[in-house]
Amino acid sequence: MKRRALLLLGALLMPTAAHALPKAPRKRQSKKPVVKAAAVRPATAKPMAPLAAAKTDLVAFNASPFPYRGFLPDSRKPFLDKSDGKRRGHSTFRGDVYWEDATYSDRRSLLYLPQGFDPSKPMLLVLYLHGNGATLERDVVARQGVPRQVAESGQNIALVAPQFAVDAADSSAGNFWRGGHFAKFLDESVERLMRLYGDSRAGRSFNLAPLVIVAYSGGYLPAAYALERGGANHRVKGVVLMDALYGEEPKFATWFAARRKQAFLLSAFTESTRQENATLQDLLAKRRIPFVRGLPRSLTPGTAAFVPTGGLEMHGDFVTRAWGPDPLKQALAMIPGYALGRDKKGA
């Protein structure tokens, strides 16, 4: 009994979880004043500014019209159908043979932004498609003055002019014959133009800008296939043909019939393409699409205009004289909504 009483007494004295000894009280820490960091205002980005001087570049494109290793359109005949050792060449319908290394290997495009160009304002992309026997430097820039006419139009325009067959009597469209390739070329164009401008924030403006296609002489063929299968018709605001309708009239008629609520068509011509222009007018008339014969006041959506200008002797200098001096400048100035305004530097 005595042993049992001692065990019971020890159990009562043993601490348990419910009867643990109380912890020592924590020392109260003195509150220190909290110093808040001063609010830092983000640096204000400078707004995109008009160009103080024009910018020009010749850039090799990945999505260039040439080199082209495919077939002629709607056939299984290779474009490069001639060979001389390791050289490969293309035979034209005239019987000429042009070699790839000399004629179909220039990947460059001319890029041009005029003085005062401002991507924060409504802007146009202008794609210039040169004719036969041309180079970018000698003909598009020096002889035809295409960049100069763009600048003097007073419009907020970014210019792209790809090289096709180099200094050759050939209108081949090259990779523009491929479905969707034109859209790839256009995507690369806006990226290259953004870099030329020098501010990545301008990329959105370039990507949203409507497109005007200007084709001179043999440039009709790349233009026709760009419209038929290029994959970018939603961006095309207008087409200007400068004595350039040497065929493919149904392609132009089909394009305008589908897009006339959003786009315009202007075709100026000499006797060289008079018959083809008459054919295009007939195709539009059969679709009950109105058109005018003569220069319109402005180039607004739905406008289709055919402008006769004179004889064959005018064709070679058509881009600089046509219905008057510098007709390209005049045509571009007729597109409403893209004027640079009085704040253009140097104006």
Short mmCIF file of the C-alpha atoms (twelve columns), coordinates in Angstrom:
data_MODEL
# 
_entry.id   MODEL 
# 
loop_
_atom_site.group_PDB 
_atom_site.id 
_atom_site.type_symbol 
_atom_site.label_atom_id 
_atom_site.label_alt_id 
_atom_site.label_comp_id 
_atom_site.label_asym_id 
_atom_site.label_seq_id 
_atom_site.Cartn_x 
_atom_site.Cartn_y 
_atom_site.Cartn_z 
_atom_site.pdbx_PDB_model_num 
ATOM 1   C CA . MET A 1   0.000   0.000  0.000    1 
ATOM 2   C CA . LYS A 2   2.821   2.340  0.876    1 
ATOM 3   C CA . ARG A 3   4.578   1.657  -2.514   1 
ATOM 4   C CA . ARG A 4   1.316   2.283  -4.429   1 
ATOM 5   C CA . ALA A 5   0.786   5.589  -2.656   1 
ATOM 6   C CA . LEU A 6   4.279   6.769  -3.598   1 
ATOM 7   C CA . LEU A 7   3.738   5.935  -7.330   1 
ATOM 8   C CA . LEU A 8   0.450   7.793  -7.375   1 
ATOM 9   C CA . LEU A 9   2.035   10.849 -5.796   1 
ATOM 10  C CA . GLY A 10  4.886   10.839 -8.435   1 
ATOM 11  C CA . ALA A 11  2.439   10.701 -11.292  1 
ATOM 12  C CA . LEU A 12  0.588   13.718 -9.982   1 
ATOM 13  C CA . LEU A 13  3.795   15.730 -9.717   1 
ATOM 14  C CA . MET A 14  5.105   14.839 -13.355  1 
ATOM 15  C CA . PRO A 15  4.495   17.653 -15.877  1 
ATOM 16  C CA . THR A 16  2.329   16.777 -18.963  1 
ATOM 17  C CA . ALA A 17  1.445   18.530 -22.201  1 
ATOM 18  C CA . ALA A 18  -1.621  19.983 -20.618  1 
ATOM 19  C CA . HIS A 19  0.313   21.070 -17.527  1 
ATOM 20  C CA . ALA A 20  3.558   22.258 -19.085  1 
ATOM 21  C CA . LEU A 21  5.517   24.908 -17.327  1 
ATOM 22  C CA . PRO A 22  4.672   28.390 -18.581  1 
ATOM 23  C CA . LYS A 23  7.174   29.963 -21.002  1 
ATOM 24  C CA . ALA A 24  9.106   33.006 -19.993  1 
ATOM 25  C CA . PRO A 25  7.394   36.146 -21.274  1 
ATOM 26  C CA . ARG A 26  8.925   37.651 -24.443  1 
ATOM 27  C CA . LYS A 27  10.595  40.982 -24.143  1 
ATOM 28  C CA . ARG A 28  8.619   43.673 -25.912  1 
ATOM 29  C CA . GLN A 29  10.586  45.071 -28.815  1 
ATOM 30  C CA . SER A 30  10.594  48.764 -29.264  1 
ATOM 31  C CA . LYS A 31  8.903   49.856 -32.473  1 
ATOM 32  C CA . LYS A 32  11.227  51.573 -34.908  1 
ATOM 33  C CA . PRO A 33  9.868   53.999 -37.395  1 
ATOM 34  C CA . VAL A 34  9.515   52.476 -40.899  1 
ATOM 35  C CA . VAL A 35  11.184  54.549 -43.547  1 
ATOM 36  C CA . LYS A 36  9.293   54.261 -46.865  1 
ATOM 37  C CA . ALA A 37  11.309  54.349 -50.061  1 
ATOM 38  C CA . ALA A 38  10.627  57.356 -52.195  1 
ATOM 39  C CA . ALA A 39  8.411   56.589 -55.174  1 
ATOM 40  C CA . VAL A 40  10.464  56.384 -58.365  1 
ATOM 41  C CA . ARG A 41  8.758   57.718 -61.452  1 
ATOM 42  C CA . PRO A 42  9.462   55.771 -64.636  1 
ATOM 43  C CA . ALA A 43  11.426  57.681 -67.210  1 
ATOM 44  C CA . THR A 44  9.137   59.199 -69.820  1 
ATOM 45  C CA . ALA A 45  9.874   57.720 -73.261  1 
ATOM 46  C CA . LYS A 46  10.532  60.241 -75.983  1 
ATOM 47  C CA . PRO A 47  7.762   60.329 -78.572  1 
ATOM 48  C CA . MET A 48  8.550   59.114 -82.059  1 
ATOM 49  C CA . ALA A 49  9.744   62.070 -84.062  1 
ATOM 50  C CA . PRO A 50  9.631   62.977 -87.771  1 
ATOM 51  C CA . LEU A 51  12.849  62.193 -89.590  1 
ATOM 52  C CA . ALA A 52  15.165  65.158 -89.740  1 
ATOM 53  C CA . ALA A 53  16.699  63.755 -92.935  1 
ATOM 54  C CA . ALA A 54  15.709  61.150 -95.484  1 
ATOM 55  C CA . LYS A 55  16.966  57.596 -95.028  1 
ATOM 56  C CA . THR A 56  17.845  55.199 -97.859  1 
ATOM 57  C CA . ASP A 57  19.236  51.680 -97.887  1 
ATOM 58  C CA . LEU A 58  19.741  48.729 -100.209 1 
ATOM 59  C CA . VAL A 59  19.079  45.569 -98.214  1 
ATOM 60  C CA . ALA A 60  19.356  41.894 -99.148  1 
ATOM 61  C CA . PHE A 61  16.033  40.209 -98.353  1 
ATOM 62  C CA . ASN A 62  15.436  36.625 -97.312  1 
ATOM 63  C CA . ALA A 63  12.019  36.678 -99.041  1 
ATOM 64  C CA . SER A 64  13.332  38.300 -102.231 1 
ATOM 65  C CA . PRO A 65  11.789  37.629 -105.666 1 
ATOM 66  C CA . PHE A 66  15.040  36.019 -106.818 1 
ATOM 67  C CA . PRO A 67  16.826  33.589 -106.880 1 
ATOM 68  C CA . TYR A 68  13.947  31.364 -108.009 1 
ATOM 69  C CA . ARG A 69  14.308  27.607 -108.437 1 
ATOM 70  C CA . GLY A 70  10.694  26.716 -109.169 1 
ATOM 71  C CA . PHE A 71  8.568   26.208 -112.271 1 
ATOM 72  C CA . LEU A 72  6.892   28.598 -114.653 1 
ATOM 73  C CA . PRO A 73  3.342   29.294 -113.496 1 
ATOM 74  C CA . ASP A 74  0.727   26.671 -114.342 1 
ATOM 75  C CA . SER A 75  3.304   24.387 -115.935 1 
ATOM 76  C CA . ARG A 76  5.942   21.801 -115.092 1 
ATOM 77  C CA . LYS A 77  8.665   23.588 -117.029 1 
ATOM 78  C CA . PRO A 78  11.565  24.650 -114.765 1 
ATOM 79  C CA . PHE A 79  12.293  28.360 -114.742 1 
ATOM 80  C CA . LEU A 80  16.005  27.575 -115.044 1 
ATOM 81  C CA . ASP A 81  15.847  25.418 -118.161 1 
ATOM 82  C CA . LYS A 82  19.352  25.968 -119.573 1 
ATOM 83  C CA . SER A 83  22.776  24.938 -118.333 1 
ATOM 84  C CA . ASP A 84  26.397  25.553 -119.223 1 
ATOM 85  C CA . GLY A 85  28.582  23.496 -116.956 1 
ATOM 86  C CA . LYS A 86  27.640  24.568 -113.455 1 
ATOM 87  C CA . ARG A 87  25.834  27.681 -114.671 1 
ATOM 88  C CA . ARG A 88  22.060  27.627 -114.866 1 
ATOM 89  C CA . GLY A 89  19.955  29.955 -116.955 1 
ATOM 90  C CA . HIS A 90  16.471  30.901 -118.112 1 
ATOM 91  C CA . SER A 91  15.366  31.073 -121.740 1 
ATOM 92  C CA . THR A 92  12.786  33.767 -122.517 1 
ATOM 93  C CA . PHE A 93  10.018  33.610 -125.108 1 
ATOM 94  C CA . ARG A 94  12.187  35.893 -127.246 1 
ATOM 95  C CA . GLY A 95  14.896  33.233 -127.352 1 
ATOM 96  C CA . ASP A 96  17.317  35.067 -125.047 1 
ATOM 97  C CA . VAL A 97  19.116  33.144 -122.302 1 
ATOM 98  C CA . TYR A 98  19.870  34.922 -119.031 1 
ATOM 99  C CA . TRP A 99  22.147  33.265 -116.496 1 
ATOM 100 C CA . GLU A 100 21.146  33.012 -112.881 1 
ATOM 101 C CA . ASP A 101 24.403  34.268 -111.414 1 
ATOM 102 C CA . ALA A 102 24.261  37.506 -113.418 1 
ATOM 103 C CA . THR A 103 20.532  38.154 -113.775 1 
ATOM 104 C CA . TYR A 104 18.547  36.343 -111.094 1 
ATOM 105 C CA . SER A 105 20.668  36.446 -107.940 1 
ATOM 106 C CA . ASP A 106 20.277  40.000 -106.621 1 
ATOM 107 C CA . ARG A 107 18.294  39.776 -103.363 1 
ATOM 108 C CA . ARG A 108 18.310  43.506 -102.646 1 
ATOM 109 C CA . SER A 109 15.410  45.870 -102.220 1 
ATOM 110 C CA . LEU A 110 15.566  49.644 -102.098 1 
ATOM 111 C CA . LEU A 111 14.148  51.114 -98.876  1 
ATOM 112 C CA . TYR A 112 13.392  54.815 -98.592  1 
ATOM 113 C CA . LEU A 113 11.886  57.070 -95.920  1 
ATOM 114 C CA . PRO A 114 11.562  60.761 -96.880  1 
ATOM 115 C CA . GLN A 115 12.525  63.702 -94.715  1 
ATOM 116 C CA . GLY A 116 9.690   64.393 -92.302  1 
ATOM 117 C CA . PHE A 117 8.417   60.812 -92.336  1 
ATOM 118 C CA . ASP A 118 6.443   60.275 -89.132  1 
ATOM 119 C CA . PRO A 119 5.224   56.781 -88.081  1 
ATOM 120 C CA . SER A 120 2.921   58.319 -85.477  1 
ATOM 121 C CA . LYS A 121 0.764   59.697 -88.318  1 
ATOM 122 C CA . PRO A 122 -1.307  57.831 -90.930  1 
ATOM 123 C CA . MET A 123 1.149   56.376 -93.416  1 
ATOM 124 C CA . LEU A 124 1.261   54.452 -96.689  1 
ATOM 125 C CA . LEU A 125 3.555   51.714 -97.887  1 
ATOM 126 C CA . VAL A 126 4.367   52.087 -101.584 1 
ATOM 127 C CA . LEU A 127 5.744   49.084 -103.448 1 
ATOM 128 C CA . TYR A 128 7.413   50.045 -106.733 1 
ATOM 129 C CA . LEU A 129 7.860   47.267 -109.320 1 
ATOM 130 C CA . HIS A 130 10.343  48.290 -111.998 1 
ATOM 131 C CA . GLY A 131 10.185  47.318 -115.647 1 
ATOM 132 C CA . ASN A 132 12.521  45.458 -117.986 1 
ATOM 133 C CA . GLY A 133 16.181  46.344 -118.389 1 
ATOM 134 C CA . ALA A 134 16.433  48.024 -115.007 1 
ATOM 135 C CA . THR A 135 18.606  48.230 -111.929 1 
ATOM 136 C CA . LEU A 136 17.624  49.872 -108.659 1 
ATOM 137 C CA . GLU A 137 20.459  52.390 -108.554 1 
ATOM 138 C CA . ARG A 138 20.643  53.426 -112.204 1 
ATOM 139 C CA . ASP A 139 16.967  53.405 -113.149 1 
ATOM 140 C CA . VAL A 140 14.664  53.468 -110.118 1 
ATOM 141 C CA . VAL A 141 16.729  56.043 -108.208 1 
ATOM 142 C CA . ALA A 142 18.713  58.061 -110.767 1 
ATOM 143 C CA . ARG A 143 16.723  57.955 -114.013 1 
ATOM 144 C CA . GLN A 144 13.119  57.708 -112.795 1 
ATOM 145 C CA . GLY A 145 13.617  59.590 -109.541 1 
ATOM 146 C CA . VAL A 146 11.170  57.378 -107.650 1 
ATOM 147 C CA . PRO A 147 12.442  58.290 -104.141 1 
ATOM 148 C CA . ARG A 148 12.518  61.967 -105.114 1 
ATOM 149 C CA . GLN A 149 8.940   61.840 -106.382 1 
ATOM 150 C CA . VAL A 150 7.852   60.121 -103.171 1 
ATOM 151 C CA . ALA A 151 9.459   62.888 -101.125 1 
ATOM 152 C CA . GLU A 152 7.967   65.673 -103.249 1 
ATOM 153 C CA . SER A 153 4.453   64.180 -103.050 1 
ATOM 154 C CA . GLY A 154 4.170   65.569 -99.517  1 
ATOM 155 C CA . GLN A 155 2.755   62.272 -98.319  1 
ATOM 156 C CA . ASN A 156 3.780   60.169 -95.311  1 
ATOM 157 C CA . ILE A 157 5.137   57.288 -97.390  1 
ATOM 158 C CA . ALA A 158 7.572   54.428 -96.853  1 
ATOM 159 C CA . LEU A 159 8.940   53.084 -100.151 1 
ATOM 160 C CA . VAL A 160 10.064  49.554 -101.030 1 
ATOM 161 C CA . ALA A 161 11.367  48.600 -104.483 1 
ATOM 162 C CA . PRO A 162 12.636  45.023 -105.011 1 
ATOM 163 C CA . GLN A 163 15.100  44.042 -107.714 1 
ATOM 164 C CA . PHE A 164 13.744  41.613 -110.286 1 
ATOM 165 C CA . ALA A 165 15.721  40.479 -113.349 1 
ATOM 166 C CA . VAL A 166 18.855  42.631 -113.427 1 
ATOM 167 C CA . ASP A 167 19.147  44.799 -116.547 1 
ATOM 168 C CA . ALA A 168 17.334  42.210 -118.673 1 
ATOM 169 C CA . ALA A 169 14.374  42.111 -121.052 1 
ATOM 170 C CA . ASP A 170 12.413  39.847 -118.717 1 
ATOM 171 C CA . SER A 171 9.307   40.465 -116.608 1 
ATOM 172 C CA . SER A 172 9.480   37.218 -114.620 1 
ATOM 173 C CA . ALA A 173 7.890   37.426 -111.165 1 
ATOM 174 C CA . GLY A 174 10.182  34.830 -109.569 1 
ATOM 175 C CA . ASN A 175 9.075   33.860 -106.091 1 
ATOM 176 C CA . PHE A 176 6.008   36.093 -106.437 1 
ATOM 177 C CA . TRP A 177 4.654   33.225 -108.538 1 
ATOM 178 C CA . ARG A 178 4.528   31.166 -105.336 1 
ATOM 179 C CA . GLY A 179 1.317   31.316 -103.349 1 
ATOM 180 C CA . GLY A 180 1.721   33.459 -100.226 1 
ATOM 181 C CA . HIS A 181 5.293   34.534 -100.933 1 
ATOM 182 C CA . PHE A 182 4.315   38.136 -101.521 1 
ATOM 183 C CA . ALA A 183 2.898   38.307 -97.989  1 
ATOM 184 C CA . LYS A 184 6.241   37.060 -96.654  1 
ATOM 185 C CA . PHE A 185 8.048   39.718 -98.653  1 
ATOM 186 C CA . LEU A 186 5.719   42.365 -97.262  1 
ATOM 187 C CA . ASP A 187 6.261   41.174 -93.681  1 
ATOM 188 C CA . GLU A 188 10.008  41.394 -94.125  1 
ATOM 189 C CA . SER A 189 9.640   44.823 -95.727  1 
ATOM 190 C CA . VAL A 190 7.918   46.328 -92.697  1 
ATOM 191 C CA . GLU A 191 10.561  44.872 -90.385  1 
ATOM 192 C CA . ARG A 192 13.374  46.298 -92.510  1 
ATOM 193 C CA . LEU A 193 11.653  49.685 -92.692  1 
ATOM 194 C CA . MET A 194 11.231  49.732 -88.920  1 
ATOM 195 C CA . ARG A 195 14.966  49.161 -88.536  1 
ATOM 196 C CA . LEU A 196 15.703  51.874 -91.064  1 
ATOM 197 C CA . TYR A 197 13.548  54.316 -89.107  1 
ATOM 198 C CA . GLY A 198 15.417  53.284 -85.950  1 
ATOM 199 C CA . ASP A 199 12.685  52.740 -83.341  1 
ATOM 200 C CA . SER A 200 10.978  49.408 -82.658  1 
ATOM 201 C CA . ARG A 201 7.843   51.237 -81.508  1 
ATOM 202 C CA . ALA A 202 7.204   52.118 -85.147  1 
ATOM 203 C CA . GLY A 203 6.713   48.441 -85.969  1 
ATOM 204 C CA . ARG A 204 2.984   48.506 -85.282  1 
ATOM 205 C CA . SER A 205 2.478   51.474 -87.602  1 
ATOM 206 C CA . PHE A 206 4.354   49.776 -90.420  1 
ATOM 207 C CA . ASN A 207 2.403   46.553 -89.885  1 
ATOM 208 C CA . LEU A 208 -0.953  48.344 -90.090  1 
ATOM 209 C CA . ALA A 209 -0.124  50.672 -92.982  1 
ATOM 210 C CA . PRO A 210 -2.129  50.161 -96.191  1 
ATOM 211 C CA . LEU A 211 -0.233  49.304 -99.371  1 
ATOM 212 C CA . VAL A 212 -0.202  50.935 -102.803 1 
ATOM 213 C CA . ILE A 213 1.360   48.894 -105.620 1 
ATOM 214 C CA . VAL A 214 2.945   50.913 -108.431 1 
ATOM 215 C CA . ALA A 215 4.003   48.939 -111.503 1 
ATOM 216 C CA . TYR A 216 5.872   50.333 -114.483 1 
ATOM 217 C CA . SER A 217 6.052   48.483 -117.810 1 
ATOM 218 C CA . GLY A 218 7.165   44.885 -117.189 1 
ATOM 219 C CA . GLY A 219 6.347   45.275 -113.494 1 
ATOM 220 C CA . TYR A 220 2.779   44.316 -114.443 1 
ATOM 221 C CA . LEU A 221 3.562   40.596 -114.132 1 
ATOM 222 C CA . PRO A 222 4.788   40.617 -110.499 1 
ATOM 223 C CA . ALA A 223 1.871   42.951 -109.676 1 
ATOM 224 C CA . ALA A 224 -0.702  40.619 -111.244 1 
ATOM 225 C CA . TYR A 225 0.547   37.560 -109.367 1 
ATOM 226 C CA . ALA A 226 0.907   39.471 -106.110 1 
ATOM 227 C CA . LEU A 227 -2.778  40.347 -106.391 1 
ATOM 228 C CA . GLU A 228 -3.892  36.894 -107.488 1 
ATOM 229 C CA . ARG A 229 -1.985  34.669 -105.076 1 
ATOM 230 C CA . GLY A 230 0.176   36.892 -102.863 1 
ATOM 231 C CA . GLY A 231 -1.899  36.523 -99.698  1 
ATOM 232 C CA . ALA A 232 -1.938  40.225 -98.770  1 
ATOM 233 C CA . ASN A 233 -4.903  41.731 -100.637 1 
ATOM 234 C CA . HIS A 234 -6.441  42.884 -97.364  1 
ATOM 235 C CA . ARG A 235 -3.665  45.486 -97.200  1 
ATOM 236 C CA . VAL A 236 -3.776  46.714 -100.791 1 
ATOM 237 C CA . LYS A 237 -5.346  50.175 -100.932 1 
ATOM 238 C CA . GLY A 238 -4.652  50.813 -104.582 1 
ATOM 239 C CA . VAL A 239 -2.828  49.885 -107.780 1 
ATOM 240 C CA . VAL A 240 -1.154  52.354 -110.137 1 
ATOM 241 C CA . LEU A 241 -0.205  50.973 -113.571 1 
ATOM 242 C CA . MET A 242 2.231   53.163 -115.487 1 
ATOM 243 C CA . ASP A 243 2.038   51.934 -119.072 1 
ATOM 244 C CA . ALA A 244 2.182   48.519 -117.466 1 
ATOM 245 C CA . LEU A 245 -0.813  46.534 -118.712 1 
ATOM 246 C CA . TYR A 246 0.904   44.148 -121.112 1 
ATOM 247 C CA . GLY A 247 -1.356  41.235 -120.154 1 
ATOM 248 C CA . GLU A 248 -3.068  39.462 -117.241 1 
ATOM 249 C CA . GLU A 249 -6.100  41.748 -117.518 1 
ATOM 250 C CA . PRO A 250 -8.441  39.185 -115.862 1 
ATOM 251 C CA . LYS A 251 -6.268  39.134 -112.728 1 
ATOM 252 C CA . PHE A 252 -6.548  42.908 -112.311 1 
ATOM 253 C CA . ALA A 253 -10.292 42.862 -113.061 1 
ATOM 254 C CA . THR A 254 -10.930 40.092 -110.542 1 
ATOM 255 C CA . TRP A 255 -8.915  41.878 -107.865 1 
ATOM 256 C CA . PHE A 256 -10.695 45.200 -108.344 1 
ATOM 257 C CA . ALA A 257 -14.137 43.604 -108.471 1 
ATOM 258 C CA . ALA A 258 -13.469 42.033 -105.072 1 
ATOM 259 C CA . ARG A 259 -11.793 45.032 -103.443 1 
ATOM 260 C CA . ARG A 260 -13.295 48.141 -105.036 1 
ATOM 261 C CA . LYS A 261 -15.044 49.238 -101.834 1 
ATOM 262 C CA . GLN A 262 -11.627 49.492 -100.191 1 
ATOM 263 C CA . ALA A 263 -9.256  50.238 -103.093 1 
ATOM 264 C CA . PHE A 264 -8.650  52.256 -106.264 1 
ATOM 265 C CA . LEU A 265 -7.225  51.466 -109.693 1 
ATOM 266 C CA . LEU A 266 -5.373  53.956 -111.895 1 
ATOM 267 C CA . SER A 267 -3.973  52.901 -115.272 1 
ATOM 268 C CA . ALA A 268 -2.147  55.461 -117.423 1 
ATOM 269 C CA . PHE A 269 -0.990  54.255 -120.829 1 
ATOM 270 C CA . THR A 270 0.503   54.973 -124.231 1 
ATOM 271 C CA . GLU A 271 -0.379  53.333 -127.529 1 
ATOM 272 C CA . SER A 272 1.864   50.484 -126.362 1 
ATOM 273 C CA . THR A 273 -0.821  49.134 -124.010 1 
ATOM 274 C CA . ARG A 274 -3.965  50.775 -125.392 1 
ATOM 275 C CA . GLN A 275 -5.582  47.501 -126.448 1 
ATOM 276 C CA . GLU A 276 -4.959  45.798 -123.097 1 
ATOM 277 C CA . ASN A 277 -6.453  48.777 -121.265 1 
ATOM 278 C CA . ALA A 278 -9.538  48.558 -123.492 1 
ATOM 279 C CA . THR A 279 -9.824  44.877 -122.582 1 
ATOM 280 C CA . LEU A 280 -9.666  45.651 -118.876 1 
ATOM 281 C CA . GLN A 281 -12.337 48.312 -119.278 1 
ATOM 282 C CA . ASP A 282 -14.575 45.749 -121.002 1 
ATOM 283 C CA . LEU A 283 -14.033 43.272 -118.167 1 
ATOM 284 C CA . LEU A 284 -15.057 45.894 -115.612 1 
ATOM 285 C CA . ALA A 285 -18.076 46.921 -117.681 1 
ATOM 286 C CA . LYS A 286 -19.291 43.307 -117.820 1 
ATOM 287 C CA . ARG A 287 -19.207 43.312 -114.020 1 
ATOM 288 C CA . ARG A 288 -21.108 46.629 -113.998 1 
ATOM 289 C CA . ILE A 289 -18.193 48.374 -112.343 1 
ATOM 290 C CA . PRO A 290 -18.040 52.071 -113.256 1 
ATOM 291 C CA . PHE A 291 -14.824 53.708 -114.409 1 
ATOM 292 C CA . VAL A 292 -13.711 57.034 -115.844 1 
ATOM 293 C CA . ARG A 293 -11.519 57.884 -118.812 1 
ATOM 294 C CA . GLY A 294 -9.213  60.632 -117.641 1 
ATOM 295 C CA . LEU A 295 -7.408  61.742 -114.524 1 
ATOM 296 C CA . PRO A 296 -9.697  61.836 -111.463 1 
ATOM 297 C CA . ARG A 297 -9.555  64.524 -108.791 1 
ATOM 298 C CA . SER A 298 -8.544  62.058 -106.121 1 
ATOM 299 C CA . LEU A 299 -7.830  58.367 -105.700 1 
ATOM 300 C CA . THR A 300 -10.511 57.221 -103.281 1 
ATOM 301 C CA . PRO A 301 -11.931 53.714 -102.744 1 
ATOM 302 C CA . GLY A 302 -14.057 52.660 -105.707 1 
ATOM 303 C CA . THR A 303 -12.232 54.876 -108.221 1 
ATOM 304 C CA . ALA A 304 -11.187 53.192 -111.469 1 
ATOM 305 C CA . ALA A 305 -9.541  55.557 -113.941 1 
ATOM 306 C CA . PHE A 306 -7.899  55.067 -117.337 1 
ATOM 307 C CA . VAL A 307 -5.643  57.863 -118.602 1 
ATOM 308 C CA . PRO A 308 -4.434  57.866 -122.228 1 
ATOM 309 C CA . THR A 309 -1.248  59.886 -122.617 1 
ATOM 310 C CA . GLY A 310 0.314   59.610 -126.075 1 
ATOM 311 C CA . GLY A 311 2.480   57.590 -128.407 1 
ATOM 312 C CA . LEU A 312 5.041   54.845 -128.015 1 
ATOM 313 C CA . GLU A 313 7.900   57.332 -127.826 1 
ATOM 314 C CA . MET A 314 6.779   58.256 -124.297 1 
ATOM 315 C CA . HIS A 315 7.144   54.777 -122.847 1 
ATOM 316 C CA . GLY A 316 10.814  54.929 -121.864 1 
ATOM 317 C CA . ASP A 317 10.355  58.065 -119.777 1 
ATOM 318 C CA . PHE A 318 6.803   57.380 -118.679 1 
ATOM 319 C CA . VAL A 319 7.548   57.495 -114.945 1 
ATOM 320 C CA . THR A 320 8.855   61.052 -115.273 1 
ATOM 321 C CA . ARG A 321 6.462   62.545 -117.830 1 
ATOM 322 C CA . ALA A 322 3.291   60.482 -118.663 1 
ATOM 323 C CA . TRP A 323 0.344   62.962 -118.502 1 
ATOM 324 C CA . GLY A 324 2.653   65.630 -117.057 1 
ATOM 325 C CA . PRO A 325 5.977   66.082 -115.230 1 
ATOM 326 C CA . ASP A 326 6.571   63.619 -112.388 1 
ATOM 327 C CA . PRO A 327 3.272   61.746 -112.705 1 
ATOM 328 C CA . LEU A 328 4.121   59.369 -109.869 1 
ATOM 329 C CA . LYS A 329 4.415   62.337 -107.511 1 
ATOM 330 C CA . GLN A 330 1.035   63.588 -108.697 1 
ATOM 331 C CA . ALA A 331 -0.653  60.201 -108.357 1 
ATOM 332 C CA . LEU A 332 0.595   59.683 -104.813 1 
ATOM 333 C CA . ALA A 333 -0.473  63.203 -103.823 1 
ATOM 334 C CA . MET A 334 -4.014  62.365 -104.983 1 
ATOM 335 C CA . ILE A 335 -4.506  59.783 -102.208 1 
ATOM 336 C CA . PRO A 336 -6.327  61.599 -99.376  1 
ATOM 337 C CA . GLY A 337 -5.573  61.192 -95.689  1 
ATOM 338 C CA . TYR A 338 -1.780  60.820 -95.609  1 
ATOM 339 C CA . ALA A 339 -0.369  64.321 -95.976  1 
ATOM 340 C CA . LEU A 340 2.579   65.165 -93.753  1 
ATOM 341 C CA . GLY A 341 1.256   68.674 -93.135  1 
ATOM 342 C CA . ARG A 342 3.029   71.901 -92.369  1 
ATOM 343 C CA . ASP A 343 5.109   70.391 -89.605  1 
ATOM 344 C CA . LYS A 344 7.195   68.479 -92.110  1 
ATOM 345 C CA . LYS A 345 10.756  69.603 -91.604  1 
ATOM 346 C CA . GLY A 346 12.203  71.341 -94.564  1 
ATOM 347 C CA . ALA A 347 8.803   71.925 -96.176  1 
# 
